[in-house]
Structure formats: structure tokens, C-alpha cells
Amino acid sequence: MSRNRLCAGALFLALAAAPQRLNAAQAVSDVEQGKKLFQGLCVTCHGFDGAGGEAPPLNRPRLTSAPDEESLRKVISQGIPNRGMPRVRLLTGNELRQLVAYVRSLSQTPQPAPRGNAERGGEVYAKAGCASCHIVKGQGGSLGPALTEIGRLRGPQYLHQSIVDPAAVLPRGTLAVPGRGFTEFLPVLVVMRGGREVRGVRVNEDVFTIQLRDATNAFHSFRKSEVETIRKEPDKSLMPSYAKRLNARELDDLVAYLSSLRGEL
Amino acid sequence: MIHRFGALSTTVVLVLAMAAGRVAAQVPYQRIVRAESEPHNWLTYGGTYKQQRFSPLDQINKQNVSRLKLAWAYQIRQAGIVETSPIVVDGIMYLTEPPSTVTALDVRSGRTLWTYSPTIPSDVIVIGSPPVNRGVAILDDTVFVGTIHGHLIALDTRSGAVRWDIAVGDNKQGFYLTLAPLALDGKIVVGVSGAETGIRAYIDAYDAKTGRRVWRTYTVPAAGEPGADTWGPSSWKTGGGSTWLTGSYDPELNLLYWATGNPAPDWNADDRPGDNLYTDAVLALNPADGKIKWHFQFTPHDVHDWDANQMLVLFDAPVGGRVRKLLAQANRNAFYYVLDRATGEFLAGVPYAKQTWAEKLDAKGRPIKRKGIEPSLEGTLIFPNIQGAANWFSPSYSPRTGLFYQGAREMGTVYYKGEAEFQPGTAFLGGGGRAVNGDEAWGAIRALEGTTGKMKWEFKLLSPGFTSLLSTAGGLVFGGSEEGNFFALDADTGQPLWDIQVGAAVRGIPISYAVDGRQYVAIAAGFTMFVFSVN
């Protein structure tokens, strides 16, 4: 189905689902009102005009979790809690219709072709040694986030930034642990009494204890009252920047490769 | 000091009753009035009518709390959020389980004596909170529970058999009950939830023997009534003002104190100009007829969902050179208030958590609001968050230290304004919010001077939680965390003295009691009621 036919179908569904017959002007108004709602509720994660960011881009003809209008209504109404998408607020039927109309309209905007080549990007992934810390399709190390379905979870811009400046985009809300919006893979330096230092990423924490994984992927558990200092470093990442290790084309190719990873094992 | 006469007094009462040829009522009203004289029991929601959640027991204290151990545990039958505050009477614990179940346990063994679950319709409407229950009331030989389908049910204390069952509000309209009822002299007082569906809320009193309604006081005045001019022409009809948390009572002044919730719709005030009385307020009522004696509104014209349904704690303390009868509340809007509970006079008010919505309180306690705090289409970041700096969870006041212990939530929300569309029994919100959570939010347990709100110490928590607190004559403050820590702090300094990881967020409300000469501390967390003691 061509993109235009799909959009025409979506518009038909919107008309059929509305409580009263809508004219074309109403449909345009819905998109405009929906854009205002989107810029308040959605833009932080999904990016300006739905171009993607910490959350996936929405300007694609087929949304993974919302391939049709009904599923899009459901996703907006209920969120996808296990993927970090909250239900930001309850919407009236009117607001929901407007937001759905706008999100569906995003795919009508012609999208630039991906700048990189995913196949070459796979070679960059191998050459750069990414697999030493990341699992893709079951293969690789587990120090960093698993990337098997990273293309479903993150937009290209976010992926690019996470390669050149990993500390700027530490993930949050994607894992069950520590959960509740806490930063994941947060670098922490623990200084023991006596001076020994342990550096790692936070696995979990409560009021009295903290659990880390160090660079060798070993677990450490500390009772806070028994160590000298605990320093959280939200402006750092255990992952090095690849801004100078890869050239611009390699970066684009790597982003294209990561964007192609959609959960297949 | 442990009082060992609990079991003895029961025996004596039983013998006397048998001699008289009848069984005496188990918990007559006068026994609740004098609850402080029997600290081995926990006779009403906050321990006494003052709702201080303070235990005079001191067997568990600063010296031995490090040896606190699990005595027994009880597993909740149905998964859900457990926010119960148990009642303990003469060796029996009455607790509630989600959504509206009542269970009686033997406090010596933790074994179940009876359990009762009302039939909840599958299409029950609960909009505005999770389907929780915070506890029962007991009076004479009857236990009273409010339900999420809007009923008040009276149960026999010995068997759990239903004595009566009445509808407090129409659940089809969005009325439901989560609070522990309050038992007065022959009456059971309850409030309702449902502002998020645009109900017009009220406080009701029912005859404890029959379930007949004695009085009803609306929290939103109708057209022509005093205060109606603080609403738009018809917005009072859907004005909210829920009454979903247990009130307090002063038998000497014969005044009942009840807090009210947010106006509806929550985040869009276009159709409700004015202060929106009596939302986000405390009402002092005559318990005989429900007439309002005085009121104090904490958040006039609320647009952030800052219900004033936090505990109203009563204590007497010197202010301005003389001992006064005080009412204190750490409000959801992040200010701590002290009022004269005889007159409603504002005596003190200071922020106890970060707030960005008010310049200050004026001399009468009215907030001077900042510009640009209203929810908007693009979002407006304001502190405190939607769930507030405080919420339903209980603070504690210790008459030994004069300190008001409060769990404080340091968190902001991006508030959004939206459409408000009233249809009975559906969400009537007009917006919402996005919490600023994770590592950017945190919490604390703060000890405030009771008469001024000045902070004496704080104990930091990893995240803003929903921790209720219990202070004791043993010099301890018990509290919990969202990460599953349950702990005891030094009531004078805030230093942690004992803690345990219980495996799930601590949402239960702690109490203390004694039986057979041993003090216990009870707290629900996750799906379990934990009871601790020192060997």
C-alpha cells in the first residue's frame, strides 16, 4: 500500500469514528490542534515534528506499536509502560482524535532517505569493537545496553548522539530495574574507607545500599554507611566517545545499522 | 513502659459481663475517647482522635531497636496496593486488604480469625486513585469499612458477618470510598472520593446501629448558599471537593475536623472562577448535625490537584506565651500550617518542601500566588508535583519531642491544561501532568517544630515516597521507602538506628501495640503485613 493510500485510509477511519460528520476544514483543524497537543505532551521524547529522539520517530508510514489508528489511540491513551512510554495525561475524546490526526499526518511529510548504509554499518560495528560491551542477536558482551531491538526504541538522532557523546543521553525508564524513571547505566564511584575505589554503573539502589557492576562486569554491593563516599556521575558514561574514532560516513553507517535492529534474534 | 493489663482487663470485663447476664460492648465510645490510657491497643486510625500516630509504648527503644526481628507475617489475599492502618483491640488485629476486604488476625500468632470481602461490581468506577483501602473503624461490637463501590458496611467483630450495608454514594456517578471511617458517639463518619469524575462531595454521618444517615454536609455550596459566589454560575454542581481521608475529633470542644480535596476539573479552571469554597480546606463541624463552625482554605482556586486530604493532627502546645489547642497539617501544597482548632485562626505557615507557586502566605494564611503558575498547553513546570509534597500518608506528632514528623516529596510536575468534558462517571480532569522523577526527584523525612514548622532535622530518601510515620515513647520514628526499606530513626536526631529490606514499596501505615507484655510494630509493604518485636 502506498503511503498516500494509507493516509487516505487513516483519514477515512477518523471520519468514520468521529461522533459527527467532519468536513475537510475540521480535519485540518484537528491536525493543527493535535500539533499543539503534541508539542506539549510528546515533543520531549519523540522530537520536533515526531522526528524521533529518546523515543522512536513517528514520521514513518508504519509505527511498530501502532500500525493502525485503533492501536495508536490505545497507545496514546494507555502508554506502553514496559517500553518507558507513559500515559502523560488522560485526554478527552476530542483531544485524542486531534492528537491521533496529527500523529497520522506526520507520515505524509516526505522523509529524507537514511544517510547511512546499514550493511556497511554492521562492518563498522564489528570493527569498532561494539560487541565487546553490547549484545546484538544474542552475541556480544553485557556491560552496556543490549541493542537487539534498539532501532525500535530510539531515533537516529539519539543513536548518533549516544555514539559521539554517550554521557549526554544516559537511558532512563527502559529497564525494570532500577525502574521508576531512574537513570540507567549511571556511573558511580565508591570510595571505601581506606581509600580503595570501585567504579561501575549503578544496577540498583535503595536508601541504605547500592549495587554496581564494574568494568569487568562484576557485581558489587555496598552498605552506604560503611563506605567513605559515593559519587554519582550523571555527566559521565563508561562508554567512550566514538566521535574521533569514526569518520562521518562510518557514523552514519553505524546509525543506519543500529536503526535496522528491530528485535529479530 | 509496657502495660500488661490488656489481657487481664478483657478477662475481668468478660467475667463481669457474664455475671450480669449479657456481653458488654467491646469498644464503647468512651474507650476510644480514652485511647491514650490503653497504649497496648490501637483503637482508631491514628491511635487516638488526635490522629498523632504516636505510641506511648517504650519497650522498643533507642537502646534495643537494633535487635528488632520479624515476629510473624501475613500474606494479602489479592494483589494490589496495600495502604492499610490496622486497628488492634484486645488481641485481635483488624486490617483491610485491596480493594475492600476486612480480615481479623490473632495478634499472637498471625493466624486468620475471619475475613470478609464485599461483592464489588465488575464495572466499578474508580477514577482518581488506585483501588485501595486505608483501614476500618471499630465501635462497640462492630467493625466498619468503606468500599470502592461506594458502600459503608458494618461487620460483627467476632465473625465478620454483615450487620448492615448501605450506599454512601452512587458509584455510577464516580463516588467511591478508600478511607478508614471515624467512629464517634453512636455515629460513623465517612467521606467520599470522586472529584476526578466531577462529583459534588460531602461528609456523611450514619447511625452506628442501623446505618441510617444522620446528616450530610456538602463541601461545595449550592447556588444561594454561603460560598456559592466563589464558583461560576453552575460549576458548583460538578465542583469536587472530595473528603477521602479520615478526620480528627476533639471531644472537649466537640468539634469534628475534616479535610477537603481539589475542585473539579482539576487543571482547567475556566468555568470555576473564584476561590471555590470549600475545596482544599479544613472544615470544623458540629458532630451532632454536621453544621460548619469554621473553615480554613489552604489553596484557594486550585489548578494543580492539591487536595488538602492530609491528616489533621491535633495537639496542645504553647504559642505566644499560652497553651493553645492546635491543629497542624503538612499540606500537599508544600506548606505546613498551624491553626487554633477552637476558632480556625491561622497561627503559622511555612514551606516544608520545595514550592514555586506562592510568594508566601499572608498574615491570615492565604497564599500570595506567583504569576504564570497555571497549567498550559505546552506544560508549566511547578513544584510540588501532582501527588504533592504530602498526600494521604500519615505524619506523626510526638508529645515527647514536640516535633511533627513528615514524609516530604521533593519533586516537580510539568502541568498541562486540557479540555474538560463532563459526563457522569467519566474522567473530568481538564489536563494532567508529567512527573519529573528518577534521579531528579527525592524525598525526606523531616522533623518540624510542631508550633512553627521550623525544620529540626531531615533524613533523606532516595525517591519521593508515600511513607507514613509512627513515633513512639521509645524515642523512635518508624518509616519506609519506595525501595522497600523499613527503618527506625532516632526521634531527636534523625539518625538511622535499624533498617530492613522488605522487598517492595512500603505503602502501609505503621502502628504499635502490645500483647502478653511484648511490644510490636506492624507495617504493610508489598502484599505482606510484617510484625516486628524485640526478643
Contacts between the chains, C-beta under 8 A, distances in Angstrom:
chain1	res1	chain2	res2	distance
A	36	B	377	5.5
A	36	B	378	7.9
A	37	B	377	7.1
A	37	B	418	7.9
A	39	B	377	8.0
A	39	B	378	6.2
A	40	B	376	7.4
A	40	B	377	5.0
A	40	B	378	4.5
A	40	B	379	5.1
A	40	B	416	5.6
A	41	B	379	7.7
A	41	B	416	6.5
A	41	B	434	7.6
A	44	B	434	7.8
A	86	B	434	7.1
A	88	B	416	7.3
A	88	B	432	6.3
A	88	B	433	7.8
A	88	B	434	5.2
A	89	B	416	5.7
A	89	B	418	6.8
A	89	B	429	7.2
A	89	B	431	6.3
A	89	B	432	2.1
A	89	B	433	6.5
A	89	B	434	7.7
A	90	B	427	4.9
A	90	B	429	5.5
A	90	B	432	6.0
A	91	B	418	6.7
A	92	B	418	6.8
A	92	B	419	4.5
A	92	B	420	7.7
A	92	B	421	4.5
A	93	B	421	7.3
A	94	B	419	5.9
A	94	B	421	7.0
A	95	B	418	5.8
A	95	B	419	5.6
A	172	B	438	5.5
A	173	B	438	7.5
A	180	B	437	6.3
A	180	B	438	6.8
A	180	B	463	6.6
A	180	B	482	7.2
A	181	B	435	7.5
A	181	B	437	3.7
A	181	B	438	3.4
A	181	B	441	7.9
A	182	B	438	4.6
A	182	B	439	5.8
A	182	B	463	7.9
A	183	B	438	6.0
A	183	B	439	5.1
A	186	B	439	7.2
A	205	B	462	6.0
A	205	B	483	7.1
A	206	B	462	6.2
A	206	B	481	6.4
A	206	B	483	3.5
A	206	B	484	6.3
A	206	B	485	5.3
A	206	B	501	6.7
A	207	B	460	7.9
A	207	B	461	5.7
A	207	B	462	5.4
A	207	B	481	4.8
A	207	B	483	6.2
A	207	B	485	4.5
A	207	B	487	7.2
A	207	B	499	7.4
A	208	B	485	5.8
A	208	B	487	7.5
A	208	B	496	7.4
A	208	B	499	5.3
A	208	B	501	7.8
A	209	B	501	7.6
A	225	B	496	7.7
A	232	B	439	7.3
A	234	B	439	6.7
